[in-house]
Amino acid sequence: MPLILLSGYPSSGKTHRAQQLLSDFIARIASSSNPRHTRFTVVQISDQTLGLSRDLYRDAKTEKDARAAAYSAVKRALGKECIVLCDGLNYIKGFRYQMYCEAKAVGTGSCVVHVGTPISKCREINTRLLADSAVNGGYAEDLFENLVFRYEEPNGMARWDNPLFTIPYEDETPPFEAIWEAMVGSDSKAKVVKPNLATVLAPATEFDFLYELDKTTQEILQTVLTWQNDHPGEAGGEISLAEGILELPASPLSLPQLQRLRRQYISLNRQCTLAKNRIRENFVAYLNNSFQ
């Protein structure tokens, strides 16, 4: 069943919208006469349900661990008869792409629900939450401003953000019918998404796969090191490759850091992997996600 990713600024009301969707979907399932629909379950996954503190977003390492916990929870929940509501910031496009690939790998659809509350209103709500001692909500002011600055707004033109449903702050309810129709459908047929080469892991049967894996990843690392040597003092640059844009982090990368990422990638793909001609593109995407 589909994955529904909620995204928005901090304190924009994502959990409120997720609970609205949860209630509506549960009611639809309970009242449906369609035998396929009656088997459905709905799961809401958020930082709160996972016991994750908002302060984890202060540090890159702890934030990465938080994203990994959310990813693992979604991966476990995704199935043929479970609608998954991923209620969180989901502000990094690379993470949304990763979730999109996971949904496609299990043959189900996904969509993004953008909670379109203006920044000024989010700031007002956040201040009110911080002042209310009875409510465990709100982000520290400096963290709030930092997360707003880092937010990468969903783009319906990107396949991982499509279909995109935007909920203005003034709207009392999300577009329940449109989301249900796009993700589940009113007919008796299941909406099945066919996995493609980017999301299907095939057995490593090609003769020289490990050689190509080692050689290709080393070439890309050398490209990064050469670019850094040619651009001293320039951090956070972009390297144009045939497979796409490699976005470097704000601080320069050392050889040990790059080699560690390379070893992790090789370890993940050593036993069961994609075709040789997909190694470069997949490794570039892996690096971009790791650099976030």
C-alpha positions as CSV (number, residue, x, y, z in Angstrom):
1,M,0.0,0.0,0.0
2,P,1.2,3.5,-0.6
3,L,3.6,5.7,1.2
4,I,2.4,9.2,2.0
5,L,5.2,11.6,2.9
6,L,4.3,14.8,4.8
7,S,6.7,17.7,4.4
8,G,6.8,21.2,5.7
9,Y,8.5,23.8,7.8
10,P,8.9,23.1,11.5
11,S,5.7,23.8,13.5
12,S,3.7,24.0,10.3
13,G,1.0,21.5,11.5
14,K,2.3,18.3,9.8
15,T,1.2,16.1,12.7
16,H,-2.3,17.7,12.7
17,R,-2.6,17.0,9.0
18,A,-1.3,13.5,9.4
19,Q,-3.9,12.8,12.1
20,Q,-6.6,14.2,9.9
21,L,-5.6,11.8,7.1
22,L,-5.3,8.9,9.5
23,S,-8.9,9.5,10.8
24,D,-10.3,9.9,7.3
25,F,-8.6,6.8,5.9
26,I,-9.6,4.6,8.9
27,A,-13.2,5.8,8.5
28,R,-13.2,5.0,4.8
29,I,-11.8,1.5,5.4
30,A,-14.4,0.8,8.1
31,S,-17.3,1.9,5.9
32,S,-16.1,0.4,2.6
33,S,-18.0,-2.4,1.0
34,N,-15.0,-3.2,-1.1
35,P,-13.4,-6.4,0.3
36,R,-9.9,-5.3,-0.8
37,H,-10.3,-2.0,1.2
38,T,-11.4,-3.8,4.4
39,R,-8.1,-5.5,4.7
40,F,-6.1,-2.2,4.8
41,T,-4.4,-0.8,7.8
42,V,-3.0,2.7,8.3
43,V,0.2,3.5,10.2
44,Q,1.5,6.9,11.2
45,I,5.3,7.1,11.7
46,S,6.8,10.3,13.2
47,D,9.6,11.4,15.5
48,Q,7.2,11.2,18.4
49,T,6.2,7.6,17.7
50,L,9.9,6.7,17.3
51,G,10.8,8.5,20.5
52,L,13.2,11.0,18.8
53,S,14.0,14.4,20.3
54,R,13.8,17.6,18.2
55,D,17.3,18.4,19.4
56,L,18.7,15.6,17.3
57,Y,18.4,18.0,14.3
58,R,21.2,20.2,15.9
59,D,24.0,17.8,14.9
60,A,24.6,16.3,11.5
61,K,25.4,12.8,12.9
62,T,22.5,12.6,15.2
63,E,20.2,13.9,12.5
64,K,21.4,11.2,10.1
65,D,20.7,8.6,12.8
66,A,17.2,10.0,13.2
67,R,16.6,9.8,9.4
68,A,17.9,6.2,9.4
69,A,15.5,5.3,12.2
70,A,12.6,6.8,10.3
71,Y,13.7,5.1,7.1
72,S,13.9,1.7,8.8
73,A,10.5,2.1,10.4
74,V,8.9,3.0,7.0
75,K,10.7,0.1,5.3
76,R,9.3,-2.4,7.9
77,A,5.8,-1.0,7.6
78,L,5.5,-0.9,3.8
79,G,3.4,-3.7,2.4
80,K,0.6,-4.7,0.2
81,E,-2.1,-3.9,2.7
82,C,-0.7,-1.0,4.9
83,I,-1.0,2.7,4.1
84,V,2.1,4.4,5.7
85,L,1.9,8.1,6.8
86,C,5.5,9.4,7.3
87,D,4.9,12.4,9.4
88,G,8.1,14.4,9.7
89,L,10.1,17.3,8.4
90,N,11.2,15.3,5.3
91,Y,12.9,18.5,4.2
92,I,15.8,17.0,2.3
93,K,15.1,16.1,-1.3
94,G,17.6,13.3,-1.2
95,F,15.8,11.6,1.7
96,R,12.4,12.0,-0.1
97,Y,14.0,10.3,-3.2
98,Q,15.3,7.5,-1.0
99,M,11.8,6.9,0.4
100,Y,10.4,7.0,-3.2
101,C,12.8,4.3,-4.2
102,E,11.9,2.2,-1.3
103,A,8.2,2.4,-2.1
104,K,8.8,1.6,-5.7
105,A,11.0,-1.4,-4.7
106,V,8.0,-3.0,-3.0
107,G,5.7,-2.2,-5.9
108,T,3.6,0.5,-4.3
109,G,3.0,4.1,-5.0
110,S,4.0,7.2,-3.0
111,C,3.1,10.9,-2.8
112,V,4.1,14.0,-1.0
113,V,1.7,16.1,1.0
114,H,3.2,19.6,1.5
115,V,1.8,21.4,4.5
116,G,2.0,24.9,3.0
117,T,2.0,27.0,6.2
118,P,3.8,30.4,5.7
119,I,7.1,30.9,7.6
120,S,5.7,33.8,9.6
121,K,2.7,31.6,10.8
122,C,5.1,28.7,11.6
123,R,7.2,31.1,13.7
124,E,4.1,32.3,15.6
125,I,2.9,28.8,16.3
126,N,6.4,27.7,17.4
127,T,6.7,30.6,19.8
128,R,3.3,29.7,21.3
129,L,4.3,26.0,21.7
130,L,7.5,27.0,23.4
131,A,5.6,29.2,25.9
132,D,3.1,26.5,26.8
133,S,4.7,24.3,29.4
134,A,1.8,21.9,29.2
135,V,2.7,21.0,25.7
136,N,5.8,19.2,24.7
137,G,6.2,21.0,21.4
138,G,8.1,23.6,19.6
139,Y,11.7,24.0,18.4
140,A,14.3,26.1,20.1
141,E,14.4,29.5,18.2
142,D,17.9,29.0,16.7
143,L,17.1,25.5,15.6
144,F,13.8,26.6,14.1
145,E,15.5,29.3,12.0
146,N,18.2,26.8,10.9
147,L,15.7,24.2,9.8
148,V,13.7,26.8,7.9
149,F,16.9,27.9,6.1
150,R,17.8,24.3,5.2
151,Y,14.3,23.3,3.9
152,E,14.1,22.1,0.3
153,E,10.6,22.6,-0.8
154,P,8.9,19.7,-2.7
155,N,8.7,20.2,-6.5
156,G,5.9,18.4,-8.4
157,M,8.1,18.3,-11.5
158,A,10.5,15.8,-9.7
159,R,9.3,12.2,-10.0
160,W,10.0,11.6,-6.3
161,D,7.8,14.5,-5.3
162,N,5.0,13.5,-7.7
163,P,2.0,13.4,-7.1
164,L,2.3,16.5,-4.9
165,F,-0.6,17.8,-2.8
166,T,-0.2,21.2,-1.2
167,I,-2.4,22.1,1.8
168,P,-2.7,25.8,2.4
169,Y,-2.8,26.9,6.0
170,E,-6.3,28.3,5.5
171,D,-7.8,25.0,4.4
172,E,-9.6,23.2,7.2
173,T,-9.0,19.7,5.8
174,P,-6.6,18.1,3.4
175,P,-7.9,17.0,-0.1
176,F,-8.9,13.5,1.3
177,E,-10.7,12.4,-1.9
178,A,-7.8,13.3,-4.3
179,I,-5.2,11.7,-2.1
180,W,-7.2,8.5,-1.6
181,E,-8.0,8.2,-5.3
182,A,-4.4,8.8,-6.4
183,M,-2.9,6.3,-3.9
184,V,-5.7,3.7,-3.4
185,G,-8.4,4.2,-6.0
186,S,-12.1,3.7,-5.7
187,D,-12.2,0.6,-8.0
188,S,-11.4,-3.0,-6.9
189,K,-8.1,-3.1,-8.5
190,A,-4.9,-2.5,-6.6
191,K,-2.6,0.3,-7.8
192,V,0.7,-1.5,-8.5
193,V,3.9,0.3,-9.3
194,K,6.4,-1.7,-11.4
195,P,9.9,-1.6,-9.9
196,N,12.6,-0.5,-12.4
197,L,16.4,-1.0,-12.5
198,A,17.0,1.8,-10.1
199,T,15.0,0.1,-7.3
200,V,15.4,-3.6,-8.0
201,L,18.4,-5.4,-6.5
202,A,19.5,-8.2,-8.9
203,P,21.9,-11.0,-8.0
204,A,25.5,-10.2,-8.8
205,T,26.0,-12.7,-11.6
206,E,28.0,-10.6,-14.0
207,F,31.5,-12.0,-14.4
208,D,33.6,-8.9,-13.4
209,F,31.1,-7.1,-11.3
210,L,33.3,-6.7,-8.2
211,Y,36.1,-5.4,-10.4
212,E,33.8,-2.8,-11.9
213,L,32.4,-1.9,-8.5
214,D,35.9,-1.3,-7.1
215,K,37.2,0.5,-10.2
216,T,34.2,2.8,-10.8
217,T,33.9,4.0,-7.2
218,Q,37.6,4.7,-7.0
219,E,37.4,6.8,-10.2
220,I,34.6,8.9,-8.8
221,L,36.5,9.5,-5.5
222,Q,39.6,10.5,-7.6
223,T,37.4,13.0,-9.4
224,V,36.3,14.6,-6.1
225,L,39.9,14.8,-4.9
226,T,41.1,16.3,-8.2
227,W,38.3,18.9,-8.0
228,Q,39.2,19.9,-4.5
229,N,42.9,20.2,-5.4
230,D,42.0,22.4,-8.4
231,H,39.7,24.6,-6.3
232,P,41.5,25.3,-3.0
233,G,39.3,27.1,-0.4
234,E,36.1,26.5,-2.4
235,A,33.7,24.4,-0.3
236,G,30.2,23.2,-1.1
237,G,30.8,23.1,-4.9
238,E,29.2,21.1,-7.6
239,I,30.9,18.6,-9.9
240,S,29.1,17.9,-13.2
241,L,29.3,14.2,-14.1
242,A,27.6,12.3,-16.9
243,E,25.5,10.7,-14.3
244,G,24.3,13.9,-12.7
245,I,25.5,16.6,-10.3
246,L,27.6,15.7,-7.3
247,E,27.0,18.3,-4.6
248,L,29.9,18.6,-2.2
249,P,29.4,19.5,1.5
250,A,30.4,22.8,3.0
251,S,33.6,21.5,4.5
252,P,36.4,19.9,2.4
253,L,36.4,16.1,2.3
254,S,39.5,14.1,3.3
255,L,40.7,10.9,1.7
256,P,39.8,8.8,4.7
257,Q,36.2,10.2,4.7
258,L,35.8,9.4,1.1
259,Q,37.3,5.9,1.4
260,R,35.0,5.1,4.3
261,L,31.9,6.0,2.2
262,R,33.3,4.0,-0.6
263,R,33.8,0.9,1.6
264,Q,30.3,1.3,3.0
265,Y,28.8,1.4,-0.5
266,I,30.8,-1.6,-1.7
267,S,29.7,-3.6,1.4
268,L,26.1,-2.8,0.6
269,N,26.3,-3.9,-3.0
270,R,28.8,-6.8,-2.8
271,Q,26.3,-9.6,-2.5
272,C,23.2,-8.4,-4.2
273,T,23.3,-5.5,-6.5
274,L,22.2,-3.7,-9.7
275,A,23.6,-4.0,-13.2
276,K,27.2,-2.8,-13.9
277,N,26.0,0.1,-16.1
278,R,24.1,1.5,-13.1
279,I,27.0,1.6,-10.6
280,R,28.2,5.1,-11.4
281,E,24.7,6.7,-11.2
282,N,23.9,4.8,-8.0
283,F,27.2,5.7,-6.3
284,V,26.7,9.4,-7.2
285,A,23.2,9.3,-5.6
286,Y,24.6,7.5,-2.6
287,L,27.3,10.2,-2.1
288,N,24.8,13.0,-2.5
289,N,22.6,11.5,0.2
290,S,25.6,10.9,2.5
291,F,26.8,14.5,2.0
292,Q,23.4,16.0,3.2
